[in-house]
Amino acid sequence: MCMPKLAEGLNLTNLKLWNKAAITKICWDLKTKKDTLWINWIHEYYITAQNLESMTIPQQASWMVKKILKARDELGYVQAEYLKNKSMIRSIYLKMVGELPNVSWKRIMCGNEARPKAVFITWLQQQDRLLTAARLESWGIQVENNYVMCKEIAKTRDYLFAECAVRRQVWKKLMQWLQITWVDMSTYNQMQQWIEQNTKGKNMKAKLVKLVFTEYVYAFWIERSNMLFSHKDNTCEIMAREIAYTCHV
C-alpha cells in the first residue's frame, strides 16, 4: 500500500521509512554543522573534534542522540542535489524507497476521480486479492460455489468481472450511455487490455472510462455481497442506472 501507484501501491506514506529519512536528515545537519543551537550543542558536548562517520557513539548519550548518530550509515542516501530541495526529507525518503517496476494497470489508479472506497476495491481486484471463492477455498474455507447473479459456478475474479453474462449486459449499457463503441469480450484478459488501452492519457474519454470502470467494479462486488448475505438483488437496468448516477454520467 505504501508503494507508488505506478508500482501497484496506493501511494501512502510509509511512516517507519519516513521517520528514518527524517533522522537521516538530522544526521546530515550534524555532519555539515548546520548553524543551529541544538546542532552546535551536540558538536560541543558529544562529537567535539571527532569525525562523525568514524567516531564511537557515546554510551552516556540519550537514546535519541544515539539513534541520530547511528543514522550516519544512511548518509549515502543524501545526494548533492537534495541540498537545494526544500523537501530534503522527502527526497531522502524517495531514494530509500528506490526504483520499483511499473504495473500495466497503473493508469487505472492514477488520477482516478472515483470514490476512495471504489478505488480501494478496484486496487484489490486488479491484484486478484478480493475474497473470492477461489481464494477462500485456498485457505481451507468452504463456500458456496454458485454465483448468485446468474446461478453459475464462479470461483474466480475472471468470472465475476468478465465472463458473467449479467456483468456484460451492465457494462454494455454503460458504454452505450458514454457513446463509446464496445465489442463484447468474453474473457477477463481481453477486457483488461481494453481498459488499460482506453485509460491512457488525460483526455475526457480516458477519465470517464477510468471512473466508470472503478465504480462498476465496486458496484458488482457490493451487489455480490448483498445477494450472498442479504439475499437482495437488482436487475441489470437498475445496476447500470445506479452506476451512471454515481458517476454523474
Buried (B, 14 or more C-beta within 10 A) or exposed (E): EBBBBBBBBBEEEBEEBBEBBBBBBBBBBBBEEEEEEEBEEBBEEBBEEEEBEEBEEEEEBEEEBBBBBEBBEBBEBBEEEBEEEEEBBBBBBBBBBEEEEEBEBBBBBBEBEBBEEBBBBBBBBBEEEBEBBBBEEEEEEEEEEEBBBEEBEBBBBBBBBBBBEBBBBBBBBBBEBBEEEBEEBEEBEEBBEBBBEBBEEEEEBBBBBBBBBBBBBBBBBEBBEBBEEEEEBBEBEEBBBBBBEBBEB
